[in-house]
Amino acid sequence: MSSTAAFYLLSTLGGYLVTSFLLLKYPTLLHPRKKQRFLSKHTSHHRGAGKNLENTMAAFQHAVTIGTDMLELDCHITKDEQVVVSHDENLKRSTGVNVNISDLKYCELPPYLGKLDVTFQRACQCEGKDNRIPLLKEVFEAFPNTPINIDIKVNNNVLIKNVSELVKQYRREHIMVWGNASYEIVEKCYRENSDIPILFSLQRVLLILGLFFTGLLPFVPIREQFFEIPMPSIILKLKEPHTMSRSQKFLIWLSDILLMRKALFDHLTARGIQVYIWVLNEEQEYKGAFDLGATGVMTDYPTKLKDFLHNFSA
């Protein structure tokens, strides 16, 4: 390679790196900042499942009463096309009955068991007297001003359409976000109702990471408004150490290094994209997330997070 060619190559590379760094720090030089319709620091996962049976009206009410900024819930559709709030399509875990929600009419759905395991807290259970699977419209009616994050749990066109219709009926587009880890589901949600903000799918999260580490992210427009990711290191507390191989522990460590990047979070939030980390249930986890620049945390224990935010902000 001639010295002239080398000079041009180095000049081009240097200009790219400088421009990428500048736009990473100041993305609004290229992209208009997204308008945030609401801001959520405190999101109740499974509606505060650590204190009440998950996905029940009692759990929703508890979370809203203590001051959660947003409810996170999961939706399925029944045989008679009613949108219900439930994490699982198959009800064996939550009700003891081995049946799918889509195979039953709403009036035929069994009640929840009296006690259920808290997924992201080892050896903990939730319990409560309210054991009825609620309709999504009941949640909308009970909490008309509370932002809600909906996970569309199955790739079902009727479910997506009916959720959209309910959102429009109750005029909630400005305080909603919906999506799924599936790219196809998120695309269907956006096509059905582009007025409702969408989450990043897993495929898009991986793309964002690739763009970030190659320096291309500052140049790329982003349609989504909510970057919702797990904190990989919490897996370590959910399993007995002796049950995990060294390779598994290494993969968790590596995932944590790649995902939990303050520079990435700062860039996204500067563009008006909210960053949520889930599912965190301990004070040191809350602090770690906010120190990294996350705009919000999703928790099974809304009272614990509320107390932390009170002290953290003081």
Wavefront OBJ file of the C-alpha trace (Angstrom):
o trace
v 0.000 0.000 0.000
v 1.377 3.410 -0.939
v 1.877 6.115 1.650
v -0.843 8.219 -0.020
v -3.383 5.390 0.182
v -2.430 4.746 3.792
v -2.885 8.437 4.599
v -6.369 8.522 3.067
v -7.335 5.296 4.822
v -6.181 6.557 8.207
v -7.822 9.942 7.626
v -11.127 8.295 6.718
v -10.978 5.951 9.692
v -10.061 8.787 12.025
v -12.888 10.949 10.729
v -15.335 8.072 11.190
v -14.215 7.421 14.763
v -14.371 11.087 15.729
v -17.804 11.554 14.152
v -19.126 8.348 15.734
v -17.868 9.389 19.176
v -19.314 12.883 18.823
v -22.742 11.608 17.758
v -22.680 8.932 20.466
v -22.357 11.696 23.050
v -24.630 14.183 21.282
v -27.107 12.174 19.161
v -29.553 15.059 18.749
v -27.094 16.637 16.331
v -28.389 14.054 13.850
v -31.620 12.628 15.308
v -34.516 14.605 16.835
v -35.128 13.563 20.419
v -38.225 11.393 20.781
v -41.090 12.922 22.732
v -41.666 11.004 25.950
v -45.357 10.704 26.725
v -44.606 9.452 30.226
v -41.551 8.522 32.280
v -41.333 5.390 34.406
v -38.665 4.782 37.033
v -40.790 2.244 38.900
v -42.429 -0.607 36.969
v -44.270 -3.422 38.748
v -43.449 -6.755 37.116
v -46.344 -9.184 37.269
v -47.936 -6.322 39.128
v -45.900 -6.730 42.256
v -46.071 -10.518 42.263
v -43.909 -10.700 45.361
v -46.787 -9.424 47.506
v -49.914 -10.744 45.763
v -50.883 -13.478 43.353
v -49.514 -12.454 39.959
v -51.771 -10.883 37.353
v -54.708 -10.249 39.666
v -56.664 -7.060 40.281
v -55.463 -7.118 43.897
v -51.847 -7.120 42.694
v -52.536 -4.234 40.308
v -54.268 -2.249 43.025
v -51.416 -2.793 45.474
v -48.827 -1.608 42.953
v -50.821 1.492 41.993
v -51.562 2.327 45.639
v -47.888 2.395 46.588
v -47.171 4.637 43.609
v -45.790 2.541 40.771
v -45.194 4.525 37.584
v -46.215 1.701 35.268
v -47.786 -1.760 35.342
v -46.268 -4.571 33.282
v -48.621 -7.355 32.244
v -49.022 -10.219 29.784
v -51.992 -10.893 27.529
v -53.603 -13.955 25.958
v -56.895 -14.532 24.171
v -59.659 -16.965 25.066
v -61.734 -19.174 22.812
v -64.484 -16.537 22.802
v -61.892 -13.839 21.887
v -61.697 -12.127 25.267
v -58.321 -10.540 26.095
v -57.175 -11.790 29.486
v -54.197 -10.957 31.676
v -52.044 -14.027 32.278
v -48.373 -14.848 31.935
v -48.875 -18.437 30.770
v -50.879 -19.762 27.855
v -51.015 -23.145 29.573
v -52.522 -22.867 33.047
v -50.897 -25.907 34.674
v -48.340 -23.876 36.657
v -50.680 -21.148 37.840
v -53.974 -23.028 38.334
v -53.046 -26.711 38.531
v -55.225 -27.426 35.474
v -53.418 -28.587 32.331
v -55.359 -26.558 29.785
v -54.624 -23.706 27.368
v -56.367 -20.349 27.679
v -57.164 -20.375 23.963
v -59.128 -23.616 24.373
v -61.556 -22.189 26.950
v -64.190 -19.489 27.037
v -63.513 -16.769 29.588
v -66.213 -18.051 31.937
v -64.529 -21.465 31.936
v -61.085 -20.315 33.100
v -60.039 -21.910 36.412
v -58.898 -19.788 39.384
v -55.273 -19.376 40.368
v -53.719 -21.597 42.996
v -53.472 -20.107 46.482
v -49.674 -19.823 46.276
v -47.347 -19.280 43.319
v -43.561 -19.109 43.035
v -41.971 -15.711 42.435
v -39.979 -16.338 39.253
v -37.084 -13.953 39.864
v -36.639 -14.553 43.597
v -35.353 -17.925 44.722
v -37.406 -19.877 47.268
v -40.130 -17.210 47.492
v -43.851 -17.493 46.936
v -46.705 -15.066 46.494
v -50.201 -15.629 47.824
v -53.523 -13.845 48.039
v -57.282 -14.189 48.221
v -57.940 -12.700 44.798
v -57.412 -15.679 42.477
v -59.410 -14.674 39.404
v -57.857 -14.170 35.954
v -58.938 -10.643 34.956
v -59.889 -9.175 31.617
v -57.632 -6.503 30.162
v -60.554 -4.103 29.929
v -61.053 -4.407 33.708
v -57.497 -3.187 34.235
v -58.047 -0.276 31.838
v -61.259 0.691 33.622
v -59.776 0.435 37.117
v -56.577 2.374 36.336
v -57.404 4.846 33.561
v -54.373 7.082 34.195
v -51.707 4.464 34.894
v -49.247 3.649 32.091
v -49.239 -0.015 31.120
v -46.591 -2.159 29.429
v -48.193 -5.091 27.578
v -46.331 -8.217 26.550
v -48.253 -9.861 23.697
v -47.438 -13.430 24.687
v -48.528 -15.303 21.552
v -48.344 -14.585 17.844
v -52.085 -14.276 17.326
v -53.572 -11.699 14.965
v -56.914 -11.589 16.807
v -55.145 -10.946 20.122
v -53.129 -8.074 18.657
v -56.197 -6.574 16.968
v -58.358 -6.851 20.093
v -55.713 -5.309 22.335
v -55.391 -2.419 19.889
v -59.157 -1.953 19.812
v -59.313 -1.851 23.598
v -56.503 0.700 23.746
v -58.364 2.890 21.256
v -61.698 2.383 23.036
v -60.234 3.592 26.325
v -58.098 6.271 24.615
v -54.856 5.032 26.133
v -52.385 5.303 23.252
v -50.469 8.033 25.091
v -49.823 5.859 28.176
v -49.137 2.480 26.602
v -46.235 0.430 25.297
v -46.483 -3.044 23.800
v -44.407 -5.717 22.134
v -42.645 -9.020 22.681
v -39.228 -10.627 22.335
v -40.419 -11.859 18.930
v -39.588 -9.540 16.036
v -42.612 -10.788 14.091
v -45.017 -9.954 16.925
v -43.575 -6.458 17.360
v -43.889 -5.815 13.623
v -47.524 -6.922 13.698
v -48.192 -4.652 16.678
v -46.691 -1.667 14.856
v -48.659 -2.357 11.683
v -51.883 -2.765 13.659
v -51.519 0.487 15.598
v -48.469 2.685 15.086
v -49.763 5.186 17.653
v -48.820 2.816 20.486
v -45.070 2.929 21.301
v -43.246 -0.375 20.842
v -40.547 -2.316 22.668
v -37.334 -3.611 21.128
v -37.610 -7.274 20.141
v -34.716 -9.611 20.966
v -33.539 -9.431 17.366
v -33.488 -5.652 17.502
v -31.681 -5.631 20.872
v -28.926 -7.763 19.352
v -28.774 -5.455 16.334
v -28.473 -2.401 18.586
v -25.573 -4.058 20.430
v -23.843 -4.861 17.159
v -24.257 -1.289 15.949
v -23.021 0.068 19.277
v -19.816 -1.948 19.339
v -19.009 -1.145 15.702
v -19.630 2.570 16.172
v -22.538 2.641 13.721
v -25.362 3.176 16.217
v -25.199 7.005 16.224
v -25.887 7.055 12.478
v -28.940 4.743 12.519
v -32.542 5.934 13.070
v -34.510 4.039 15.722
v -38.265 3.497 15.655
v -38.732 1.898 19.086
v -39.166 3.975 22.249
v -38.531 1.444 25.032
v -35.321 -0.589 25.463
v -36.258 -3.324 27.925
v -33.545 -5.841 28.820
v -32.646 -8.254 31.633
v -29.667 -7.933 33.939
v -27.922 -11.251 33.175
v -26.086 -11.439 36.509
v -29.329 -11.974 38.425
v -29.420 -15.529 37.033
v -26.590 -16.358 39.420
v -28.783 -15.731 42.461
v -31.642 -17.851 41.113
v -29.619 -21.061 40.882
v -27.484 -23.018 43.285
v -23.827 -22.289 42.427
v -22.897 -25.980 42.291
v -25.535 -26.637 39.608
v -23.880 -24.258 37.136
v -20.881 -25.134 34.989
v -17.933 -22.806 34.498
v -18.994 -22.198 30.901
v -22.482 -21.170 32.015
v -21.047 -18.750 34.560
v -18.701 -17.353 31.893
v -21.583 -16.787 29.452
v -23.554 -14.937 32.133
v -20.514 -12.785 32.943
v -19.930 -12.046 29.255
v -23.605 -11.205 28.656
v -23.511 -8.822 31.593
v -20.398 -7.108 30.218
v -21.964 -6.699 26.767
v -25.457 -5.611 27.838
v -24.855 -3.434 30.881
v -23.127 -0.529 29.115
v -23.505 2.978 30.509
v -22.409 4.581 27.238
v -25.164 2.669 25.412
v -27.824 3.610 27.950
v -26.756 7.260 27.951
v -26.935 7.373 24.151
v -30.404 5.838 24.026
v -31.813 8.060 26.769
v -30.335 11.131 25.044
v -32.413 10.134 22.011
v -35.563 9.961 24.158
v -35.615 6.169 24.444
v -36.409 4.829 27.902
v -34.191 2.018 29.230
v -35.734 -0.524 31.626
v -33.856 -3.341 33.339
v -35.648 -6.419 34.675
v -36.374 -8.174 36.936
v -34.564 -6.682 39.921
v -35.604 -7.341 43.520
v -32.664 -6.253 45.685
v -31.375 -2.787 46.606
v -27.897 -3.419 45.205
v -29.475 -4.425 41.900
v -31.598 -1.258 41.818
v -28.545 0.868 42.525
v -26.480 -0.906 39.888
v -29.141 -0.297 37.245
v -29.581 3.405 37.979
v -25.817 3.951 38.282
v -25.533 2.580 34.737
v -28.002 5.175 33.501
v -31.194 3.099 33.265
v -34.308 5.255 33.321
v -36.330 2.599 35.114
v -36.381 -0.743 36.891
v -38.927 -3.559 36.782
v -39.491 -5.367 40.087
v -41.601 -8.019 41.798
v -41.476 -5.961 45.010
v -42.924 -2.489 44.361
v -42.783 -1.376 47.989
v -39.070 -2.216 48.234
v -38.319 -0.316 45.027
v -40.408 2.648 46.178
v -38.430 2.851 49.436
v -35.153 2.622 47.529
v -36.127 5.416 45.113
v -37.119 7.617 48.045
v -33.700 7.158 49.668
v -31.783 7.141 46.355
v -33.246 10.490 45.341
v -32.723 12.045 48.762
l 1 2 3 4 5 6 7 8 9 10 11 12 13 14 15 16 17 18 19 20 21 22 23 24 25 26 27 28 29 30 31 32 33 34 35 36 37 38 39 40 41 42 43 44 45 46 47 48 49 50 51 52 53 54 55 56 57 58 59 60 61 62 63 64 65 66 67 68 69 70 71 72 73 74 75 76 77 78 79 80 81 82 83 84 85 86 87 88 89 90 91 92 93 94 95 96 97 98 99 100 101 102 103 104 105 106 107 108 109 110 111 112 113 114 115 116 117 118 119 120 121 122 123 124 125 126 127 128 129 130 131 132 133 134 135 136 137 138 139 140 141 142 143 144 145 146 147 148 149 150 151 152 153 154 155 156 157 158 159 160 161 162 163 164 165 166 167 168 169 170 171 172 173 174 175 176 177 178 179 180 181 182 183 184 185 186 187 188 189 190 191 192 193 194 195 196 197 198 199 200 201 202 203 204 205 206 207 208 209 210 211 212 213 214 215 216 217 218 219 220 221 222 223 224 225 226 227 228 229 230 231 232 233 234 235 236 237 238 239 240 241 242 243 244 245 246 247 248 249 250 251 252 253 254 255 256 257 258 259 260 261 262 263 264 265 266 267 268 269 270 271 272 273 274 275 276 277 278 279 280 281 282 283 284 285 286 287 288 289 290 291 292 293 294 295 296 297 298 299 300 301 302 303 304 305 306 307 308 309 310 311 312 313 314
